[in-house]
Amino acid sequence: MKTILLAALAALALGACRRDDTVDTTRTTSATVTPVDQKNDKADIDLTASIRKALVRNGDLSMNAKNVKIISRDGNVTLRGLVDSDAEKAAIQDEAARIAGIANVDNEIDVRK
C-alpha cells in the first residue's frame, strides 16, 4: 500500500514540474512592457489617465481603439493592443504624443488585418 501511495505522490510531483506551453511567447521578450509594469507613482498614473480620457472622448475611435493598453513608466508611455485601422493607430499615437511628448511614446499597436 505504501508503494502505491509513494508512486502516486511521485507521479503528481513530476506532473506539477512539467513545462507550461499554454503561454504565447511569440511576441514577448524580456524587454516587452506589459500592464503589470505600470508604475504606481502619481505622475505615471496621471499620465495614463490623461491619455485614456483623451481616447475615450474621441468619438472617431472604435471600442477596440479606446481600450488599448497604456503603460506609463517614468514618463515613458507604451501603447499596446489591436485596433481596426491605420488611422486609429495614428490617432492614438498623436494623442499620446501630445500629452506625453513624441519622444516618450513607444507605439506597439497592431492593426487588424
Backbone torsions as a table, in degrees:
resi	resn	phi	psi	omega
1	MET	NA	-42.1	178.8
2	LYS	-62.6	-35.5	-179.4
3	THR	-63.9	-43.2	179.8
4	ILE	-65.6	-42.7	179.7
5	LEU	-63.6	-43.8	178.4
6	LEU	-65.0	-40.0	178.4
7	ALA	-63.7	-40.7	179.2
8	ALA	-65.4	-43.3	178.3
9	LEU	-64.3	-40.2	178.1
10	ALA	-64.0	-40.9	178.6
11	ALA	-63.9	-41.3	177.6
12	LEU	-64.0	-42.4	-179.7
13	ALA	-63.8	-42.8	179.2
14	LEU	-67.3	-38.8	178.4
15	GLY	-63.4	-36.4	179.6
16	ALA	-70.9	-21.1	-177.6
17	CYS	-89.8	-4.2	-176.8
18	ARG	-68.8	155.4	-177.0
19	ARG	-71.0	139.2	177.8
20	ASP	-91.1	109.3	-178.7
21	ASP	-98.6	14.1	-177.6
22	THR	-83.6	-11.8	-178.9
23	VAL	-87.5	128.6	177.7
24	ASP	-80.7	112.0	-178.5
25	THR	-108.0	16.7	-176.1
26	THR	-67.3	-28.9	-177.3
27	ARG	-114.9	-3.8	-176.2
28	THR	-103.7	142.7	174.0
29	THR	-132.0	177.2	179.0
30	SER	-65.2	-18.8	-179.6
31	ALA	-92.7	-6.5	-178.6
32	THR	-68.5	130.4	178.5
33	VAL	-89.9	132.0	178.5
34	THR	-123.0	168.1	179.7
35	PRO	-55.9	-25.1	178.0
36	VAL	-64.3	-24.1	-178.4
37	ASP	-80.8	-4.4	178.9
38	GLN	-57.2	127.9	177.8
39	LYS	-76.3	152.7	-178.4
40	ASN	-103.4	15.1	176.7
41	ASP	-82.2	156.3	-172.2
42	LYS	-57.8	-41.5	-177.7
43	ALA	-61.9	-43.6	-179.5
44	ASP	-72.4	-37.2	176.6
45	ILE	-64.1	-43.6	178.8
46	ASP	-64.9	-38.1	178.4
47	LEU	-63.0	-47.7	177.7
48	THR	-60.1	-45.0	-178.7
49	ALA	-63.6	-39.3	179.8
50	SER	-64.2	-42.6	178.8
51	ILE	-66.8	-43.5	180.0
52	ARG	-60.3	-44.8	179.8
53	LYS	-60.6	-40.6	179.4
54	ALA	-64.0	-40.1	179.4
55	LEU	-68.1	-42.3	-179.1
56	VAL	-64.8	-35.7	179.4
57	ARG	-71.6	-20.3	-176.8
58	ASN	-77.5	106.6	-177.0
59	GLY	-71.0	-11.7	-179.1
60	ASP	-86.5	-9.5	-177.3
61	LEU	-90.1	143.9	175.3
62	SER	-72.8	168.9	176.9
63	MET	-62.2	-36.4	176.7
64	ASN	-60.0	-43.5	-178.8
65	ALA	-66.3	-39.4	-179.9
66	LYS	-68.9	-17.8	-177.0
67	ASN	-107.0	18.2	176.6
68	VAL	-63.3	156.5	177.8
69	LYS	-78.1	133.3	176.9
70	ILE	-122.3	113.2	-177.2
71	ILE	-117.8	119.7	-179.8
72	SER	-111.2	130.8	176.9
73	ARG	-140.9	116.0	177.4
74	ASP	54.1	38.5	178.2
75	GLY	85.4	-6.8	177.5
76	ASN	-96.6	137.5	-175.3
77	VAL	-115.9	132.7	172.5
78	THR	-114.3	130.8	178.4
79	LEU	-108.4	129.2	179.9
80	ARG	-139.4	149.2	176.6
81	GLY	143.7	-170.6	-176.4
82	LEU	-124.0	126.8	178.3
83	VAL	-120.8	170.7	-173.4
84	ASP	-85.4	-19.1	-176.0
85	SER	-155.3	164.8	174.8
86	ASP	-64.3	-33.0	179.6
87	ALA	-64.3	-40.2	177.5
88	GLU	-66.3	-41.9	178.0
89	LYS	-58.5	-45.1	-179.8
90	ALA	-66.4	-40.1	-179.4
91	ALA	-64.1	-40.2	178.5
92	ILE	-66.7	-43.5	177.0
93	GLN	-57.8	-45.6	-178.1
94	ASP	-63.0	-44.2	179.3
95	GLU	-63.1	-46.2	-179.4
96	ALA	-63.5	-41.5	179.9
97	ALA	-66.7	-37.7	178.4
98	ARG	-62.2	-38.2	-176.2
99	ILE	-86.2	-43.4	-174.1
100	ALA	-100.0	-16.3	-174.8
101	GLY	98.5	134.6	-173.3
102	ILE	-58.1	-37.4	-177.5
103	ALA	-72.6	-12.4	-176.4
104	ASN	-101.3	9.3	-175.9
105	VAL	-116.9	127.3	174.5
106	ASP	-112.0	108.6	-175.5
107	ASN	-93.7	104.3	177.6
108	GLU	-107.3	22.1	-178.5
109	ILE	-71.2	138.8	175.8
110	ASP	-105.2	150.2	178.1
111	VAL	-103.8	132.0	178.1
112	ARG	-61.6	130.7	-179.1
113	LYS	-92.4	NA	NA
